[in-house]
């Protein structure tokens, strides 16, 4: 089969083919080679195999036409009244030679083309594969350049005299407004941790710990979305996009029964985006843990995007995640404050 992908060998094999079934056998091997090449991600092999398939298909049609002019081709006949088929057995049918309707149709379309037109079809098919190769190479180059930039930024940021961070994850202690503080506090967040007004959160000097090129990941609930965007801007970041955490439990709400939270993404300066092809889907389904606790899978995702840049988590609960600094009144010992 590997010999078939060589142009000269394939041309000789097709030129030597005298019967339809011989040309079809070459075509079948080329079809199998196309599938193998795609699985192996060998674009050059795939382009060669596609060209052979097209040439073999056209050769099948040429031999079919020659056969029709000499021995003839039998048409699928209907049984006569006495139960015998009308077509003579001596004439072969397309089906008996393994040629189905699709192959016959493709062969006829290629067979009516002039040699020049056919070569244009071949060139177009190969060019489409070559474009895919160039795109793949470009994607690899972009990933490498992005990884190098992320590493360089991480090294530079870690070397700053006053430590600053290229990645900041914040889970502000948003204060909910209730209809009545006498009757509406039974499920309030302040029953679980101290909450703060948005104005106080916005005054935090997050900019002082932010590197020149920094990514901010900020958690917010539905009702605080507009407020969170304002706080993000006050901290010196520009909103870019968001992830949605889909929960397995339903919470309360005024306009709907909330079942998700948003992780907003903001940038300062020009930090690299995630490498092409590595971006996760925007909706992440994960089970709900303790009140206000966020799934660790989001931090794992962020680590994958930025493995070397210094990272800090604001309003962290418990000990800091390995490789991270942490800040907040519920951080266990060992945290950076």
Buried (B, 14 or more C-beta within 10 A) or exposed (E): EEEBBEEEEBEEBBEEBEEBBBBBBBBBBBBBBBEBBEEEEBBEBBBBBBBBBBBBBBBBBBBBBEBEEEEEBBEEEEEEEEEEEEBEEEBBEBEEBBBEEEBBEBBBEBBEEEEEEBEEBBEEBBEEBEEBBEEEEEEEEEBEEBBEBBBEBBEBBBEEEEBBBBBBBBBBBBBBEBEEEEEEEEEBBEEEBEBBEBEEBBEBEBEEBBBBBBBBBBBBBBBBEEBBBBBBEBBBBEBEEBBEBEBEEEBEEEEEEBBBBBBBBBBBBEBBBBBEEEEEEEEBEBEBEEEBEBBEEBBEBBBEBBEBBBBBBBBBBEEBBEEBBBBBEBBEEEBBE
